[in-house]
């Protein structure tokens, strides 16, 4: 259970996690275990489901929702302008053989919603998934890197009822504040998030909507990195539990352009990992495009690349 701040802020030096093990074989064994792969995929499905549930609350008159499809898949259908990050299918083929009928049903859902079908396919999905998609004119669109990390090496005291009132100090110039979403911080979070993303080609409306879904999720803690009293970057952490165990998912990281190159994202990652461990979580994930610096920052904080998903989109005839 999360508790809002109740006491005055105290500056606390946050310990840096122990450096990741140099035993690459051990890391590979962790990330390639079948249960770990399913843990990551189930968490991704749960994460996107909760995002879409917020959109359903914000836009109750729109035809927004998610639907189970064959062999473990879930299709998410929202507004076209939100793009493939939200409008996609996850989990296809993770629970067995994918048939042509499965894809026919999936495509019918998208036709009704006036959306182009896009499948974010895990490389560990049943081989039939890729074969069936190829036969129905799906083509490679993009990639998404999935990073994961065990938190067993982070030495912090476990406290499931920890307070979020303490400001965490990083060196001489940066502090991190964090809080469960509330009306006092939502607008600041959205503004800073949009500032960091608005040069990636997406509209301000879309970026604001994505930030708002994070700020309204009950499973999410919001993080603010501040330098000289100004918000330098933000990020969020969703605390989720699947049938494979708990997972802390770090997402929607954004650094204000004028503060880039100062380690803001790395420090926000470090703060969330320590908090996750304190709250009793021992596994964390980050998703990012291969072309951005998030992957490098994640690796600096002990994450390893678990696998890369492919986005396959149906080509128009």
C-alpha positions in Angstrom: 0.0 0.0 0.0 1.4 3.4 -1.0 1.1 6.4 1.3 1.2 10.1 0.4 3.8 12.3 2.1 2.9 13.1 5.6 6.0 14.7 7.1 8.4 17.5 6.1 10.9 16.8 3.5 14.4 15.6 4.5 17.4 15.4 2.3 18.8 11.9 2.2 21.8 10.6 0.3 20.6 7.7 -1.8 23.1 4.7 -2.0 24.1 3.7 -5.5 23.2 0.1 -6.4 26.1 -2.4 -6.4 27.6 -2.6 -9.9 26.1 -5.5 -11.9 27.9 -8.8 -11.9 30.5 -9.2 -14.6 29.4 -12.8 -15.0 27.7 -12.5 -18.3 26.7 -16.2 -18.4 24.8 -15.8 -15.1 23.0 -12.7 -16.5 22.1 -14.6 -19.7 20.8 -17.5 -17.8 18.5 -15.2 -15.8 17.1 -13.4 -18.8 16.7 -16.5 -20.9 14.8 -18.6 -18.4 11.3 -19.3 -19.8 9.6 -18.2 -16.6 11.5 -14.9 -16.7 10.4 -14.3 -20.3 6.8 -15.0 -19.5 7.1 -12.7 -16.4 8.3 -9.9 -18.6 5.6 -10.4 -21.2 2.8 -10.7 -18.7 4.0 -7.5 -17.0 4.0 -5.7 -20.4 0.4 -6.8 -21.0 -0.6 -5.7 -17.5 1.2 -2.4 -17.9 -0.5 -1.5 -21.2 -3.9 -2.8 -19.9 -3.7 -0.3 -17.1 -2.8 2.5 -19.4 -5.7 1.8 -21.6 -8.0 1.5 -18.6 -7.1 5.1 -17.8 -8.0 6.2 -21.3 -11.3 4.4 -20.9 -12.0 6.6 -17.8 -10.9 9.8 -19.5 -12.8 9.2 -22.7 -15.8 7.1 -21.8 -17.7 7.9 -25.0 -15.0 6.7 -27.3 -14.7 3.1 -28.5 -11.6 2.4 -26.4 -10.7 -1.0 -24.9 -8.7 -4.2 -25.1 -9.7 -7.6 -26.2 -8.2 -11.1 -25.9 -7.1 -12.7 -29.1 -5.8 -16.2 -29.9 -2.9 -17.9 -28.2 -2.4 -15.5 -25.3 -2.7 -12.2 -27.3 -4.4 -9.0 -26.2 -5.3 -6.3 -28.7 -5.4 -2.6 -27.5 -7.7 -0.3 -29.5 -7.8 3.4 -28.7 -7.6 6.6 -30.7 -5.6 6.5 -34.0 -3.5 9.5 -33.1 -2.0 7.7 -30.1 0.0 5.5 -32.5 1.5 2.0 -32.1 2.8 2.6 -28.6 -0.8 2.1 -27.5 -2.6 0.6 -30.4 -1.0 -2.8 -30.8 -1.3 -6.4 -29.9 0.8 -8.0 -27.2 1.3 -11.7 -26.2 0.4 -13.2 -29.5 1.6 -16.8 -29.7 2.9 -16.9 -26.1 0.4 -19.6 -25.2 0.6 -21.8 -28.2 -0.2 -22.1 -31.9 -1.5 -19.1 -33.8 -4.1 -19.8 -36.5 -5.4 -17.9 -39.5 -8.7 -17.6 -37.7 -7.0 -15.9 -34.8 -5.7 -13.2 -37.1 -9.0 -12.9 -38.9 -10.7 -12.1 -35.6 -7.9 -9.7 -34.6 -8.2 -7.9 -37.9 -12.0 -7.7 -37.7 -11.6 -5.9 -34.3 -9.2 -3.4 -35.9 -11.5 -2.8 -38.9 -14.4 -1.9 -36.6 -12.1 0.6 -34.7 -10.7 1.9 -38.0 -7.1 1.0 -36.9 -4.3 -0.7 -38.8 -3.3 -4.0 -37.0 0.1 -3.9 -35.5 1.6 -6.8 -33.6 4.4 -6.3 -31.1 5.8 -9.8 -31.3 8.0 -11.5 -28.6 10.9 -13.5 -30.2 9.9 -16.4 -27.9 6.3 -16.6 -29.3 5.3 -19.8 -31.0 6.9 -20.1 -34.4 3.4 -20.3 -36.0 2.8 -16.6 -35.1 5.5 -15.3 -37.4 4.5 -17.7 -40.2 0.8 -16.7 -40.0 1.6 -13.0 -39.9 3.9 -13.3 -43.0 1.1 -15.2 -44.9 -1.3 -12.3 -44.2 1.0 -9.5 -45.4 2.4 -8.2 -42.1 5.8 -6.5 -42.6 8.5 -5.3 -40.2 7.9 -1.8 -38.9 10.1 -1.2 -35.9 11.8 -2.7 -32.9 11.4 -2.4 -29.1 14.2 -3.3 -26.7 13.2 -5.0 -23.5 15.6 -4.6 -20.6 15.4 -6.4 -17.3 17.3 -6.5 -14.0 17.3 -8.5 -10.7 17.3 -6.3 -7.6 18.9 -8.8 -5.3 22.2 -7.0 -5.3 20.7 -3.7 -4.1 21.4 -3.2 -0.4 18.6 -1.2 1.1 16.2 -1.9 4.0 12.9 -3.4 3.0 10.0 -1.2 4.1 6.7 -1.8 2.4 5.2 1.3 4.1 8.1 3.7 3.3 7.3 7.4 3.2 7.8 9.3 0.0 8.3 12.6 1.8 12.1 12.4 1.8 14.1 14.1 -1.0 16.9 12.0 -2.3 20.2 13.8 -2.9 22.5 12.9 -5.8 25.8 14.8 -5.6 26.0 18.5 -5.1 23.3 19.6 -7.5 20.5 17.2 -7.9 17.6 15.9 -5.8 14.9 13.4 -6.6 11.4 13.8 -5.2 8.7 11.2 -5.6 5.0 10.8 -4.8 2.0 8.8 -5.8 -0.1 10.8 -8.3 -2.2 13.6 -6.9 -3.7 16.9 -8.2 -0.8 18.9 -6.8 1.8 17.3 -9.0 0.0 16.0 -12.1 0.2 19.2 -14.1 4.0 19.6 -13.3 4.6 16.0 -14.3 2.8 16.4 -17.6 4.5 19.7 -18.5 8.0 18.3 -17.8 7.3 15.1 -19.7 6.0 16.9 -22.8 9.1 19.2 -22.7 11.4 16.3 -22.9 9.6 14.4 -25.7 8.2 17.2 -27.9 11.2 17.0 -30.4 10.4 13.4 -31.3 7.7 14.3 -33.8 4.6 13.5 -31.8 2.0 16.2 -31.0 1.7 17.9 -27.7 -1.8 16.5 -27.3 -0.6 12.9 -27.7 2.4 13.5 -25.3 0.1 15.1 -22.7 -2.3 12.2 -23.0 0.4 9.6 -22.4 1.8 11.5 -19.4 -1.6 11.9 -18.0 -2.2 8.2 -18.1 0.9 7.7 -15.9 -0.1 10.4 -13.5 -3.5 8.9 -13.0 -2.5 5.3 -12.4 -3.0 4.0 -8.9 -0.1 1.6 -9.3 2.4 4.3 -10.3 4.8 6.5 -8.4 5.9 9.8 -10.1 9.6 10.9 -9.9 11.0 14.4 -10.4 14.7 15.1 -10.8 15.5 18.7 -9.8 18.6 20.8 -10.3 18.9 24.2 -8.7 15.2 24.0 -7.8 14.1 23.4 -11.4 12.5 20.2 -12.7 15.3 18.7 -14.9 13.5 15.4 -15.7 10.7 13.1 -14.7 9.9 9.4 -14.8 7.4 6.9 -13.4 7.4 3.5 -11.8 4.5 1.1 -12.0 4.4 -1.6 -9.3 2.7 -4.7 -10.6 2.2 -8.3 -9.8 1.7 -11.2 -12.3 1.3 -14.9 -11.7 5.1 -15.1 -12.1 5.8 -12.6 -9.4 6.2 -8.9 -8.7 7.8 -6.5 -11.2 8.6 -2.8 -11.1 8.3 -1.2 -14.5 10.2 2.0 -15.1 8.6 4.1 -17.9 7.9 7.5 -19.5 11.4 8.9 -18.7 11.9 12.4 -20.0 14.7 14.9 -19.6 14.1 18.6 -20.1 16.3 19.7 -23.1 18.3 22.3 -21.2 19.4 19.7 -18.6 20.5 16.9 -21.0 24.0 15.5 -20.6 23.9 15.8 -16.8 23.0 12.3 -15.8 19.4 13.1 -15.0 17.9 9.9 -16.3 20.5 7.6 -14.7 19.8 9.1 -11.3 16.0 8.8 -11.8 16.6 5.1 -12.7 18.7 4.6 -9.6 16.2 6.2 -7.3 13.4 4.0 -8.6 15.4 0.8 -8.3 16.2 1.6 -4.7 12.6 2.4 -3.9 11.4 -0.8 -5.7 13.7 -2.9 -3.6 12.6 -1.1 -0.4 9.0 -1.8 -1.3 9.7 -5.6 -1.6 10.2 -5.9 -5.3 13.1 -7.9 -6.7 12.7 -7.5 -10.5 12.5 -4.5 -12.8 12.0 -3.8 -16.5 12.5 -0.9 -18.9 11.3 -0.7 -22.6 12.8 1.6 -25.1 13.5 2.1 -28.8 17.0 1.0 -29.9 17.8 4.5 -31.3 17.6 6.4 -28.0 20.0 6.7 -25.0 17.7 5.0 -22.5 19.2 1.6 -23.1 22.7 2.9 -22.4 21.6 4.5 -19.2 19.7 1.4 -18.2 22.8 -0.7 -18.7 24.8 1.7 -16.5 22.4 0.9 -13.7 22.7 -2.9 -14.0 20.0 -3.7 -16.6 20.6 -6.3 -19.3 18.9 -6.6 -22.7 16.5 -9.5 -22.3 15.2 -9.5 -25.9 14.1 -7.3 -28.7 10.5 -7.3 -29.9 9.5 -6.6 -33.5 6.6 -4.5 -34.5 4.8 -6.1 -37.5 2.1 -4.0 -39.2 -0.4 -5.3 -41.8 0.5 -3.9 -45.2 -2.4 -2.5 -47.3 -3.2 -4.4 -50.4 
